[in-house]
Each structure stands twice: as C-alpha cells, then as structure tokens.
C-alpha cells in the first residue's frame, strides 16, 4: 500500500496483468454468487464484458483462480500504450463489497506487482471511450473528486483474501471540489473520510479554521460544522477531566463518612479499611472509566449492556488514534490528579482554614466552640495513602505507552514528600498513634500494579500496527495454550484490515490472535516477567489454602533465605555485648532516646532542671559542660539519685503532716502547733512551735 500512495496521478501507468479479480459481499470471501446476479458490465477504456449481451462468465469474474501459463489473462491498456491502468466493475445496484480476491501474473524476474488502489464511485459520473475516462461534461474524470478511497489491496495471491474498508488515515490529498461534492451529496464529516480529512488538512495549513466563523473562505464554510464539533469535543474532554477530579473528591468524602460509621477497635483498623475503599473508587474513576467508555467489544443491542451502549465505543484495540484521544485524556487526568493530591491540602491550610476562623468565630463566645474552630484539622493518613496508591497504579499501568509518566511519578514523590511534611507539621493536629498495618495494606497491593503494567505492556508491544517485530521463541508455546479456530495469517488479514462489521463478526478470533502476538520478540521479556508473576500468585494462593498444614514453615523459609543472602540480619546471631557497644559509641547512636543524642543534651538537661539544685553549690561551681556522646551514665545515676531523694523527702513530709493532724484530733482542746523547748545558740531554753513543711 505504501507504494501505491506514492504513485502520482499523471505519467505512465504501471502495467496490470490479472488472471482473476472476484468481488464478494462477505468478510471472508467465502460466499460465492453468480456474477449474473449483481454485475452489469466490466470495462476499462472499452467494454470487456456486458452481462445483458454476454451470458458467459468473464475470466475476471468467474470464481476460478486462473493463473496457469496456458490460461488467458487480462492486460490493461497501459501495458501496450500510454493510458491508465483502470478497471471498472459496474453493479446493477449499490452493493457493499467487503472482500476481494486477486490472481495476478508476476512481473519481470518474479517481482510482486504494485498494490492496487480501490475506489467506490457513482456510476452516473463516469463515461469511458477509447480515449479514456471522462465525466458528464466531457472533462477528464478525476477519481479523487468523484470517488471514495478504500484501503489498497496488496496483491499477494488468490488465496489471500483482501478485506475492503474505507481509508481514513487522511494521508491522501482531498481537493476543494471533492469536499464540496461530498457536502452537496449529503455526506457527513462523522462518516465521510472525504469531509473529515479535508477539514483536518485545512486545519493543519491554517489553524484558525478550527475557529467557527473566523474565516470567510469556501474551505472554512465547508468545515464550519466540523469546527463546531471539534470545539464541542474539546470542551467535553476538558469537562470530563474536571468532572473526574470533582467526583474523586466527592467519593473520598462519601467513603470516608461511611467508613467512620463502622465499629473499629483501633484507629489503625479504620485507616486500613479507608485505604482500600478510597483507593479503589478513585482508581476506577481516574484510570479505568475512560477505557470503558472508549472500548468496543461489539456488544449486541439486545443485551443489557448493549442497551446501555456499554462496550460500543470507537476502539476495539490500541491504535494510533487511541493514543491521540483516550490515551492523552488519561495522561491529562493523571497529571491533574497529581496536582490536586499535592496542592489541595496546602491550599486548604493557606486559604480555607484561616477564612473559616475569621468568618465563623466573630459571634462565638463559647470556649468549646472557639477551641473547635482554632484547633487544626486532622491529617488523614488513609486519604494520603490512597491518593499515592492511585498515582503509583496509574503510572505503572500506562507507563509502557507513555514513558513520560515515570517523570510525573518522580515529581509527585518529591512534591508529596514536602507537601505532606508541611501539612502535617504546620496545619494539622497531632495524629493518633497508628501502627504499621495501614502502610502494610498499601504495600501488599503493589504487586497488582506490576501485574497491570505487564498486561498493558504485553498488549501494546505485541501490536504489530504499533510495534512490529518478529516472532520470538515462545510462539509455539503461546499457540499451544491458545487454541485458535483459524489460521493466524487469515485472521489478521481479514480482521485487521476489515471494517467494524468485519471485526465484530470475528472479534473473538481476533483477540486470540492478539494473545499469540504476545510471543513477539518485542514483548517476550515482559512475557517472562508475566509468567513469574503468575507463579508468584499461584504459590501465594496455595500457601493460603494449605496454611493450616504448613503453619509458619513457608515464612520461616523465606526469612532464612533473606538472612542467608545477607539481605536481612538475624538479631539472635548478634554477639555484641553492651560494653562492646558502648566502646563503639563513636560509630553511631545506641538508642532513639533523646538523652542519648549529643545534639539534644542541653535540651535534656533543661527539661530535667530542678530549682532546688541552684543552692546546692556556689555559682562558680555550677558549670554546664557538653559531653561528646550525650549524657554519661554517671550523670544519669546522679540525676536519678537526686530525683529519688526529692521524692523521699516529699513522702516524709506527707507522713509527718498526717501524724500531726492525727494528734490534733486526739486532744479535746488543742492547737495546730505543739509547744516544745529548744536550745538557742546561747544555751537558753525557749518555747517554739514546730510546723510541718
């Protein structure tokens, strides 16, 4: 087909020598009908066969492959004279040709002939004579003006069916006259490649053509409806991205509310439940809904899903147009999700929270309500973990088709670290003491992200339209697993080049052929990784089933393997004593305690400061000396003894006070003070009162 697209409309035409050219009205070229039922005549520059006068079937249309050297063959006028190599089949009434079979004579040295261009034209626009093809006005007939272009037929042999479908790649030029004729004949840009391709080509030359009414040229007038449609589609896509962001936040609030109604023993149990619910809802809305909307699995309108138009989108496989439409929208949505996840908490602290305090505390006089407004909001661990999981899953799922997402994921990790740090320390109340269960529940789901990455990468790298490659060593293994009803070449030749109706009738066989494509060399490394993941999940399922019998033997074996590979250390094998550890204090800290860190020694001493110690020694003797490795054990012992003495002194005072009160209540008339005589420094005896301090 690439050779045919490069051929110019002028100059000598190639010689076309055919033994057979049969047309069929089914997608497999299997239903055989007599040409007398639907054909009127065949001609090039002259009549070759007229069904009304010649009842015998012509060699070009008799359902027999006639390419033996002794058999007759058709030779186009361009083989003997400088004329075009055009052959016209005229039907009695418009008929949908879905497949053709061609038997051709090989050219010099056995080389293959050039691909054959196929057009569908109104019969009343074409007049032929010995001089060539002309229109009704006697002007030279232009096929690009009057006809619809189909995909080119690759002439490989009569046994290779050639599905026929409209060409929609817009790589061939569309003239203004052809577009005007298509518009006057009632064609729509939604279904007509001539109008849509003409407008795309005009927009590439002049981008202002996309603005309806801006240009007053004939080209802009023809494309006015197309421009309105494209603008509407862009608005719908932008609205879809905004709707996804809004729905994500609404779902987060709804699931958080319903989870809060549950009865959980600890805050960690609540957070673990919220992580999964919030993650699943947000992931479906962000990364899967677009695929479901654009997916086409050819569901019947008589079924429940078909009545809802589910599975009737424009794409039944990954195509270049899928990456332009659905893929780009997915990337935009993922980037917006990253921005919202990082920016919204910080913006809440900067704007919403201060405004709430300013406008809602003016007429509040209750201390309880004032405390409620001035206390920072909670930092929801489950929400941040769920949002991070969504970003990680989206990056892993589509990064094989969009490597740019790896950079987006790295930027998200950087921004999320600083954003969460700022939000937690500057704008949130102290969170509860979570255990590691909430984070472990998120880590457990990470292998699923790798599995989704492998599935998408296999389907992408096995697509021969996007990533062509040769067969790998696992082709036979893949074919043995997938028992195909038809030959691979036949299915891909019929389905991959056919229209939606053809693909719908053979979609099951096409999916089987695409699964076999996963054994291509481009996808083979990922296929090995996919098999390793399946083995891992199979072992996990078997372990969960036979866990009552095996006990903890499997985890112990894995732990032993990690220790043998020196990935982890065995705490019981550590022979270092406390004295040896103290001798190696210069290599690092031995404890997470604050008083064991030399950087916090002064703070520790300030926290343990006792005012009574101020009078224990002259000021000249009170010197604070900072140690090199934290507070020494001697200092800690002195501090402990001092604190114990203070507590003992307080206990003695409490006991003495209790005894005094008991004596007072034991006398009929007494005083709160007991008289006793003490000696003064001069030797005199004087009464005094003993008070308990």
Buried (B, 14 or more C-beta within 10 A) or exposed (E): BEEBEEEEEEEEBBBBBBBBBBBBEBBBBEEEBEBEEBBBBBBBBEEBBBBEEEEEBBBBBBEBBBBEEEEEBBBBBBBEEEBBBBBBBBBEEEEEBBBBBBBBBEEEEEEEBBBBBBBBBEEEBBEBEEEBBBBEEEEEBBBBBBBBBBBBBBBEEBEBBBBBBBBEEBEBEBEBEBBBBBBEEEBEBEEBBBBBBBBBBBBEEEEEBBEBEEBEEEBBEBBBBBBEBBEEEEEEBEEBBEEBBEBBEEBBEEBBEEBEEEEBEEBBBBBBBBBBBBBBBBBEBBBEBBBEBBBBBBBEEEEEEBEEEBBBBBBBBBBEBBBEBBBEBBBBBBBBBBEBBBEBBBEBBEEEBEEBEEEEBEEEEEEEEEEEEEEBBEBBBBBBBBBBBBBBBBBBBBBBBBEEBEEBBEEBEEBBEEBBEBBBEEBBEEEEEBEEEBBEBBEEBEEBBBBBBBBBBBBBBBBBEBBEBEBBEBBEEBBEEBEBEBEBEBBBBBBBBBBBEBBBBBBEBBBBBBBBBBBBBBBBEBBEBBEEBEEEEEEEEEEEEEEEEBEEEBEEEEEEEEEEEEEEEEEEEEEEEEEEEEEEBEEEEBEEEBBBBBEBBEEBBEEBEEEEEEEEEEEEEEEEEEEEBBBEEEBBEEBEEBEEEEEEEEEEEEEEEEEBEEEEEEEEEEEEEBEEEEEEEEEEEEEEEEEBE
